[in-house]
């Protein structure tokens, strides 16, 4: 049985010295890596060493930033109305954190779970904000059992909130039984109707510098925001499985289709796609949040929001939506019914060791999540194969983001 999280790890997750972003648009990932390393049972010295290295200089050769204001000098925002008015404006993150601390103590008796139940549900539609790192920080804070990181994540999700307007969703618009059917249909339409030009490029041209000016330096995030603001019917017209399937079946199917797409889009030397990895680690985060909220209505709505945002993310990427051939070929290679023979059927020890030694924190998270899913869902070899497909550290310099496959 896994022992409770080590005290040094908890201390790192509770650190308050670092700001949530750096360079104005990059998310500070260091705590995500600490959670994953702990879950992979990395030695304490490796966990501390990763923190020390990342906080000195990130793998992007850029430095993280300290909080601009000492916490005892921060003036909390005053009301929930102000909280809502700040949504998606990328302002006053520290002030929102302090507000949540007061709410937790004064309204919820210090119970972070009750705080999440109150504040998370109407934030989940903005899960694409900061390239999904708002929901990731929140969900991974919950996974790491850190009250402070969870609170940081709630404030961050409000801070960077960005997503498809879910009032445009059309439930049960398409009769389909599985996410794979849906993705094959969208892949066909993306190609046959040239959606790269008629939707994605048109969306980019439709909005000028007055649109989310705070995102302009980020490059891809700005363009994604345009696509989310101008969603195509393929992202809005939802399939029947989203409304009818049991929730646990939808989680399983989304994890499997996300991993299948990750495998289908592998690049040279089997390196994974950076953007698609975020769709998986954010789904993991979303599940952790939904477990705390514990409301089936909120959960199903969140899964529909995830699906609509996912379609936009896949379509907006430089590589475009995966093709029908890519999806079908990978499904043939990794059919749902194929399983690793037994626990000894895959060398997790080698893969976990490689993950623990990674400097690129996305790969540490990849190994942790894939191993957890492999254990949960009967050792489907798609998970074990994906765990080996590490991503390359991208060029994320201002306005010229490149996500290599």
Number of C-alpha atoms within 10 A of each C-alpha: 3 7 7 9 15 12 10 13 20 19 11 18 22 17 11 16 13 15 17 25 18 15 14 14 21 18 19 20 20 21 21 24 24 26 27 26 26 21 20 21 18 17 13 15 10 15 21 14 12 21 18 12 13 22 18 13 12 18 13 13 12 16 15 22 17 15 15 11 13 11 15 7 8 16 14 18 19 13 12 14 9 11 18 13 11 19 19 19 15 19 15 18 25 24 20 28 22 22 21 25 20 16 18 19 13 10 13 14 12 15 13 23 18 16 23 22 17 12 16 23 17 13 20 26 25 26 28 31 23 27 24 26 26 30 34 29 28 31 29 29 27 25 20 22 17 22 20 20 26 26 26 26 26 26 30 31 31 30 25 27 24 28 27 25 17 16 7 12 18 14 15 15 13 14 12 16 14 18 20 20 13 19 20 18 14 22 22 17 16 22 15 9 11 12 21 19 12 12 18 25 15 15 22 18 10 12 17 11 10 8 13 16 11 15 21 18 17 21 17 22 22 23 22 27 26 24 26 24 16 19 22 18 14 20 23 24 16 22 23 18 20 22 16 12 14 11 16 8 13 19 15 14 16 20 20 21 20 22 22 24 24 28 27 22 22 20 15 9 9 17 19 27 24 22 20 21 22 22 26 23 25 25 25 20 23 22 18 20 28 22 15 17 20 12 12 12 8 16 20 19 17 23 23 22 23 23 21 26 28 23 19 27 24 18 22 27 21 14 14 16 24 22 20 17 13 17 22 16 13 17 18 9 15 18 15 15 8 13 16 16 12 9 12 8 12 15 10 16 9 10 17 21 15 15 26 26 15 15 16 21 25 22 27 27 27 25 28 23 20 24 21 16 19 19 14 11 14 15 22 21 22 25 27 23 16 22 26 21 20 25 23 16 18 15 13 18 16 15 14 12 15 16 18 19 23
